[in-house]
Amino acid sequence: MAVRADLPDLVAELNAQWYRLATANGIVGEDGAFLIDVAGNWTGCAPRRWARVRLTDVWDLAGVLGERPGQPEFLTLSTDGNTLIGVTTEEDEVWFIVLDHIREWQEATARAAAQETPEEREAAWAELFRGPGPSERLRELWAHGLALNPATPDDLRARLLGLSHYMMRRPLPTAVVEAAMVHPNRKVRQHLAEVQPNITAQQWARLILGEEDSRNRWILTLLAADRQVELAGAAYEQLAADPSARIREEAARLAGLPVRILTTLAADVAWSVRAAACQRAWPHLRTATRRALLDDASGKVRIEALLQYHQEHPMPRSSFDTTGLDTTELQSRAVKTCRLERSLAEHLAHHGESAQRCMLAGNPHLDPDLVNILAHDPDKKVRSAVAVRSDLTEKQRAAIDIDFDPRIHHYPLLWVVALHEDPVEMRRLAASSHPLVRRSVARARRLPPDVVELLARDEDRVVQLFLAESCDGAPADMLMRVWRWWTGSLSTPDRPHGHPNFPRTGLLRYADDPNPRMRQLALDDPKSTAGLVERFSRDGDEEVRHRAAKDPRLTPASAVRLLDDPREHICGAAARHSGLPARVLIRLLRDRDTAQDAAQHPALPVRVMEQMLQRIQPPTSATPGP
């Protein structure tokens, strides 16, 4: 239908007409929800940016969706994906177009598109490169897709270096790492050092020492120190003797640095290097060298030396107030780590600021009576800091009044992690009243069976989650419980589902479960069928459809149909289905919404990847220099 654009109250009329059509055709469901795509994509490709919305008491689509009020451009879709209303502005009219029975149309067109003979498939690839070349944006998306494609050969992957930043985070083959190490673009070499997990100690040494420019060498040394990687051969000696002071400064932080080199850096001619080496070198220094650092011409070196000196010798209040600890950071380090004279510790416990008392609560040298005073501090943050001390008995810990918020992210307690290999301590700490202590125990890879059994029933479900992510002995029933509510973290995206103890049989009984997370597990059962995959590809829940879209048993026709799914991640999974016809893949490779997913397709012929790469690569003269 059409509405004339010269009506006096055009916006209100357009909203009224849309609402009439939307309610009459089931766009607005019983719960008031529908999907909207404000891009107004009328190109023939499925919109990829659907958002689920509900109308409020005061709503206005025609007034806000478009270039200006009364000239709307948008699409609305029923939540079941079967009916669509498109609104578009023509010269003198606004058109409302209703499409229904979309699923039937999708089924029919998908079946037709999936029909392809080997001869037709072979001939179709030539169409990809006919006509105008790909745009700059399309070339970028092809590069990202090929970089992520596990089927891309190593020689082609090496040529993608510098063209896509995605490939570095996954472990690269040795040949590609070697190519990145000598890449003419320094940013590629630095990105390799920043994120690539598959670099050997020998390669690290060659990567850093191969940099002629001192600034580049400094950046790579800094990255190696940040990542706590070890170097091979004489790299430590060479970096410790580098003409650049800031390189020597970063060398002092390197993991695996020999003590003899560390102590040499503590006497370096540059004060910044001495300050950087002081903390790690102090336990290995002779008395004369320690005295020299305490009397150093640089105030920053003297402070670092002073903080180390007072690890063994109690710090008096006079030193705390007058020796240069004039910043909050330095005072916090002193309060948290140094031995303090009794009078200073008492003063801080009774009269220190809240932040100081929090730091003091973690001081390992604090007398028990002062620990007890802080355990009854009026500030809950102070009490919480005391409650995770390693020297408390569990009875003492339980007596501290804390307000623990289970929703806040907490890091594992390092002192608990250090005890992971001690079964006696793990058994004791697993019964702790403090959730963070139990969570830290659950991070152990190996635990006694009785400890696993106890933690698997823990009232804090994060304890169960950590057990599922970390512990080899996590039980199957607990893994299944965690699966009901946890979809995976960035650090362990495959847990709990990828845990070796996760159930793999007897899962067909969940095929009709009302919980979609349980329902999708039926496809993991060895007795599940291709028919169930097809059924799940039409499921009303997006997570179930996504699981079906990733199943290799899905028919090509259903994969084509799922390319029109309202959910982008389902379209992406369908675009990587191994059975997609070539002509469909070609359409996806030409569409900016789908090009990156299509370039990850495992069945892309190598010759096609080669031709794509020829169009991706810039001219040699345009390659950035070092």
Solvent accessible surface area in square Angstrom, and as a share of the most:
residue,aa,sasa,rsa
1,M,95,0.42
2,A,49,0.38
3,V,9,0.05
4,R,146,0.53
5,A,40,0.31
6,D,97,0.50
7,L,60,0.30
8,P,142,0.89
9,D,91,0.47
10,L,24,0.12
11,V,42,0.24
12,A,52,0.41
13,E,56,0.25
14,L,2,0.01
15,N,19,0.10
16,A,56,0.44
17,Q,36,0.16
18,W,3,0.01
19,Y,94,0.36
20,R,125,0.46
21,L,20,0.10
22,A,0,0.00
23,T,65,0.38
24,A,83,0.64
25,N,52,0.27
26,G,42,0.40
27,I,1,0.00
28,V,30,0.17
29,G,29,0.28
30,E,190,0.85
31,D,76,0.39
32,G,23,0.22
33,A,0,0.00
34,F,1,0.00
35,L,4,0.02
36,I,14,0.07
37,D,1,0.01
38,V,94,0.54
39,A,75,0.58
40,G,12,0.11
41,N,35,0.18
42,W,104,0.37
43,T,110,0.64
44,G,77,0.74
45,C,32,0.19
46,A,15,0.12
47,P,15,0.10
48,R,13,0.05
49,R,141,0.52
50,W,26,0.09
51,A,48,0.37
52,R,121,0.44
53,V,50,0.29
54,R,140,0.51
55,L,45,0.22
56,T,96,0.56
57,D,149,0.77
58,V,136,0.78
59,W,70,0.24
60,D,55,0.29
61,L,19,0.09
62,A,3,0.02
63,G,11,0.11
64,V,100,0.57
65,L,27,0.14
66,G,37,0.35
67,E,155,0.70
68,R,145,0.53
69,P,91,0.57
70,G,4,0.04
71,Q,60,0.27
72,P,1,0.00
73,E,55,0.25
74,F,3,0.01
75,L,6,0.03
76,T,0,0.00
77,L,9,0.05
78,S,5,0.03
79,T,60,0.35
80,D,74,0.38
81,G,9,0.09
82,N,42,0.22
83,T,14,0.08
84,L,20,0.10
85,I,0,0.00
86,G,0,0.00
87,V,1,0.00
88,T,18,0.10
89,T,33,0.19
90,E,75,0.34
91,E,161,0.72
92,D,99,0.51
93,E,63,0.28
94,V,0,0.00
95,W,103,0.36
96,F,4,0.02
97,I,62,0.32
98,V,50,0.29
99,L,91,0.45
100,D,79,0.41
101,H,104,0.46
102,I,20,0.10
103,R,107,0.39
104,E,115,0.51
105,W,146,0.51
106,Q,25,0.11
107,E,37,0.17
108,A,49,0.38
109,T,55,0.32
110,A,3,0.02
111,R,133,0.48
112,A,67,0.52
113,A,26,0.20
114,A,18,0.14
115,Q,123,0.55
116,E,42,0.19
117,T,65,0.38
118,P,108,0.68
119,E,127,0.57
120,E,85,0.38
121,R,62,0.23
122,E,106,0.47
123,A,68,0.53
124,A,14,0.11
125,W,11,0.04
126,A,51,0.39
127,E,72,0.32
128,L,10,0.05
129,F,36,0.15
130,R,150,0.55
131,G,62,0.60
132,P,134,0.84
133,G,62,0.59
134,P,25,0.16
135,S,61,0.40
136,E,131,0.59
137,R,107,0.39
138,L,16,0.08
139,R,78,0.28
140,E,73,0.33
141,L,10,0.05
142,W,4,0.02
143,A,1,0.01
144,H,10,0.04
145,G,0,0.00
146,L,3,0.02
147,A,2,0.02
148,L,26,0.13
149,N,0,0.00
150,P,112,0.70
151,A,46,0.35
152,T,6,0.03
153,P,39,0.24
154,D,63,0.32
155,D,93,0.48
156,L,6,0.03
157,R,21,0.08
158,A,25,0.20
159,R,82,0.30
160,L,0,0.00
161,L,7,0.03
162,G,46,0.44
163,L,46,0.23
164,S,7,0.05
165,H,101,0.45
166,Y,76,0.29
167,M,2,0.01
168,M,5,0.02
169,R,165,0.60
170,R,123,0.45
171,P,99,0.62
172,L,6,0.03
173,P,48,0.30
174,T,86,0.50
175,A,63,0.49
176,V,0,0.00
177,V,0,0.00
178,E,55,0.25
179,A,32,0.25
180,A,0,0.00
181,M,14,0.06
182,V,119,0.69
183,H,29,0.13
184,P,73,0.46
185,N,17,0.09
186,R,74,0.27
187,K,130,0.55
188,V,8,0.05
189,R,22,0.08
190,Q,27,0.12
191,H,40,0.18
192,L,0,0.00
193,A,0,0.00
194,E,93,0.42
195,V,23,0.13
196,Q,1,0.00
197,P,72,0.45
198,N,59,0.30
199,I,20,0.10
200,T,68,0.39
201,A,35,0.27
202,Q,109,0.48
203,Q,9,0.04
204,W,6,0.02
205,A,10,0.08
206,R,123,0.45
207,L,5,0.03
208,I,0,0.00
209,L,57,0.28
210,G,56,0.54
211,E,11,0.05
212,E,168,0.75
213,D,74,0.38
214,S,53,0.34
215,R,116,0.42
216,N,10,0.05
217,R,32,0.12
218,W,53,0.19
219,I,31,0.15
220,L,0,0.00
221,T,0,0.00
222,L,48,0.24
223,L,26,0.13
224,A,0,0.00
225,A,0,0.00
226,D,82,0.43
227,R,76,0.28
228,Q,115,0.51
229,V,29,0.16
230,E,103,0.46
231,L,11,0.06
232,A,20,0.16
233,G,74,0.71
234,A,56,0.43
235,A,2,0.01
236,Y,17,0.06
237,E,77,0.35
238,Q,97,0.43
239,L,1,0.00
240,A,16,0.12
241,A,79,0.61
242,D,11,0.05
243,P,126,0.79
244,S,23,0.15
245,A,36,0.28
246,R,96,0.35
247,I,0,0.00
248,R,23,0.08
249,E,54,0.24
250,E,19,0.08
251,A,0,0.00
252,A,0,0.00
253,R,87,0.32
254,L,0,0.00
255,A,17,0.13
256,G,43,0.41
257,L,12,0.06
258,P,45,0.28
259,V,72,0.41
260,R,147,0.53
261,I,9,0.05
262,L,6,0.03
263,T,34,0.20
264,T,91,0.53
265,L,2,0.01
266,A,0,0.00
267,A,71,0.55
268,D,20,0.10
269,V,137,0.79
270,A,20,0.16
271,W,117,0.41
272,S,26,0.17
273,V,0,0.00
274,R,36,0.13
275,A,18,0.14
276,A,32,0.25
277,A,0,0.00
278,C,0,0.00
279,Q,101,0.45
280,R,91,0.33
281,A,0,0.00
282,W,7,0.03
283,P,92,0.58
284,H,95,0.42
285,L,17,0.08
286,R,201,0.73
287,T,83,0.48
288,A,76,0.59
289,T,38,0.22
290,R,50,0.18
291,R,159,0.58
292,A,59,0.46
293,L,5,0.02
294,L,46,0.23
295,D,116,0.60
296,D,15,0.08
297,A,103,0.80
298,S,18,0.12
299,G,30,0.29
300,K,131,0.56
301,V,0,0.00
302,R,99,0.36
303,I,24,0.12
304,E,29,0.13
305,A,0,0.00
306,L,28,0.14
307,L,3,0.01
308,Q,18,0.08
309,Y,73,0.28
310,H,8,0.04
311,Q,54,0.24
312,E,88,0.40
313,H,78,0.35
314,P,70,0.44
315,M,0,0.00
316,P,36,0.23
317,R,107,0.39
318,S,73,0.47
319,S,19,0.12
320,F,10,0.04
321,D,88,0.46
322,T,106,0.62
323,T,56,0.33
324,G,30,0.29
325,L,5,0.02
326,D,118,0.61
327,T,66,0.39
328,T,108,0.63
329,E,125,0.56
330,L,30,0.15
331,Q,48,0.21
332,S,30,0.19
333,R,69,0.25
334,A,0,0.00
335,V,1,0.00
336,K,96,0.40
337,T,55,0.32
338,C,0,0.00
339,R,97,0.35
340,L,24,0.12
341,E,69,0.31
342,R,99,0.36
343,S,67,0.43
344,L,1,0.00
345,A,4,0.03
346,E,61,0.28
347,H,53,0.24
348,L,3,0.02
349,A,5,0.04
350,H,104,0.47
351,H,136,0.61
352,G,7,0.06
353,E,124,0.56
354,S,44,0.28
355,A,63,0.49
356,Q,36,0.16
357,R,36,0.13
358,C,25,0.15
359,M,58,0.26
360,L,0,0.00
361,A,0,0.00
362,G,34,0.33
363,N,2,0.01
364,P,91,0.57
365,H,58,0.26
366,L,16,0.08
367,D,59,0.31
368,P,113,0.71
369,D,66,0.34
370,L,1,0.01
371,V,10,0.06
372,N,86,0.44
373,I,63,0.32
374,L,0,0.00
375,A,10,0.08
376,H,134,0.60
377,D,9,0.05
378,P,125,0.79
379,D,34,0.18
380,K,103,0.43
381,K,136,0.58
382,V,0,0.00
383,R,36,0.13
384,S,40,0.26
385,A,27,0.21
386,V,0,0.00
387,A,0,0.00
388,V,32,0.19
389,R,15,0.05
390,S,59,0.38
391,D,87,0.45
392,L,14,0.07
393,T,74,0.43
394,E,35,0.16
395,K,174,0.74
396,Q,96,0.43
397,R,5,0.02
398,A,61,0.47
399,A,83,0.64
400,I,17,0.09
401,D,100,0.52
402,I,48,0.24
403,D,96,0.50
404,F,44,0.18
405,D,41,0.21
406,P,75,0.47
407,R,207,0.76
408,I,96,0.49
409,H,134,0.60
410,H,53,0.23
411,Y,167,0.63
412,P,47,0.30
413,L,23,0.11
414,L,147,0.73
415,W,54,0.19
416,V,0,0.00
417,V,59,0.34
418,A,84,0.65
419,L,52,0.26
420,H,28,0.12
421,E,130,0.58
422,D,52,0.27
423,P,69,0.43
424,V,104,0.60
425,E,37,0.17
426,M,1,0.00
427,R,109,0.40
428,R,95,0.35
429,L,0,0.00
430,A,2,0.01
431,A,74,0.58
432,S,4,0.02
433,S,62,0.40
434,H,9,0.04
435,P,23,0.14
436,L,16,0.08
437,V,0,0.00
438,R,18,0.07
439,R,8,0.03
440,S,0,0.00
441,V,0,0.00
442,A,0,0.00
443,R,72,0.26
444,A,1,0.01
445,R,152,0.56
446,R,139,0.51
447,L,22,0.11
448,P,19,0.12
449,P,114,0.72
450,D,67,0.35
451,V,2,0.01
452,V,11,0.06
453,E,104,0.47
454,L,73,0.36
455,L,1,0.00
456,A,6,0.04
457,R,152,0.55
458,D,17,0.09
459,E,165,0.74
460,D,16,0.09
461,R,133,0.48
462,V,29,0.17
463,V,0,0.00
464,Q,22,0.10
465,L,11,0.05
466,F,23,0.10
467,L,0,0.00
468,A,0,0.00
469,E,13,0.06
470,S,27,0.17
471,C,0,0.00
472,D,66,0.34
473,G,40,0.38
474,A,0,0.00
475,P,38,0.24
476,A,40,0.31
477,D,91,0.47
478,M,0,0.00
479,L,0,0.00
480,M,19,0.09
481,R,94,0.34
482,V,0,0.00
483,W,25,0.09
484,R,108,0.39
485,W,74,0.26
486,W,68,0.24
487,T,98,0.57
488,G,23,0.22
489,S,30,0.19
490,L,186,0.93
491,S,94,0.61
492,T,36,0.21
493,P,94,0.59
494,D,79,0.41
495,R,45,0.17
496,P,1,0.01
497,H,55,0.24
498,G,32,0.31
499,H,0,0.00
500,P,109,0.69
501,N,59,0.30
502,F,3,0.01
503,P,33,0.21
504,R,91,0.33
505,T,95,0.56
506,G,40,0.38
507,L,1,0.00
508,L,67,0.33
509,R,170,0.62
510,Y,25,0.10
511,A,12,0.09
512,D,110,0.57
513,D,29,0.15
514,P,123,0.78
515,N,45,0.23
516,P,36,0.23
517,R,22,0.08
518,M,0,0.00
519,R,34,0.12
520,Q,11,0.05
521,L,2,0.01
522,A,0,0.00
523,L,5,0.03
524,D,30,0.15
525,D,7,0.04
526,P,101,0.64
527,K,160,0.68
528,S,10,0.07
529,T,81,0.47
530,A,48,0.37
531,G,48,0.46
532,L,18,0.09
533,V,0,0.00
534,E,33,0.15
535,R,114,0.42
536,F,1,0.00
537,S,0,0.00
538,R,104,0.38
539,D,23,0.12
540,G,73,0.70
541,D,39,0.20
542,E,63,0.28
543,E,53,0.24
544,V,0,0.00
545,R,32,0.12
546,H,42,0.19
547,R,48,0.18
548,A,0,0.00
549,A,1,0.01
550,K,115,0.49
551,D,4,0.02
552,P,111,0.70
553,R,85,0.31
554,L,3,0.02
555,T,54,0.31
556,P,51,0.32
557,A,22,0.17
558,S,3,0.02
559,A,0,0.00
560,V,12,0.07
561,R,22,0.08
562,L,4,0.02
563,L,2,0.01
564,D,46,0.24
565,D,11,0.06
566,P,22,0.14
567,R,51,0.18
568,E,79,0.35
569,H,81,0.36
570,I,0,0.00
571,C,4,0.02
572,G,6,0.05
573,A,5,0.04
574,A,0,0.00
575,A,0,0.00
576,R,82,0.30
577,H,13,0.06
578,S,65,0.42
579,G,29,0.28
580,L,0,0.00
581,P,3,0.02
582,A,0,0.00
583,R,96,0.35
584,V,6,0.03
585,L,0,0.00
586,I,8,0.04
587,R,103,0.37
588,L,1,0.01
589,L,0,0.00
590,R,115,0.42
591,D,25,0.13
592,R,159,0.58
593,D,57,0.30
594,T,5,0.03
595,A,0,0.00
596,Q,43,0.19
597,D,35,0.18
598,A,0,0.00
599,A,0,0.00
600,Q,23,0.10
601,H,0,0.00
602,P,64,0.40
603,A,41,0.31
604,L,7,0.03
605,P,30,0.19
606,V,87,0.50
607,R,113,0.41
608,V,0,0.00
609,M,1,0.01
610,E,48,0.21
611,Q,63,0.28
612,M,0,0.00
613,L,1,0.00
614,Q,105,0.47
615,R,83,0.30
616,I,13,0.07
617,Q,64,0.29
618,P,61,0.39
619,P,95,0.60
620,T,125,0.73
621,S,112,0.72
622,A,61,0.47
623,T,55,0.32
624,P,76,0.48
625,G,46,0.44
626,P,117,0.73
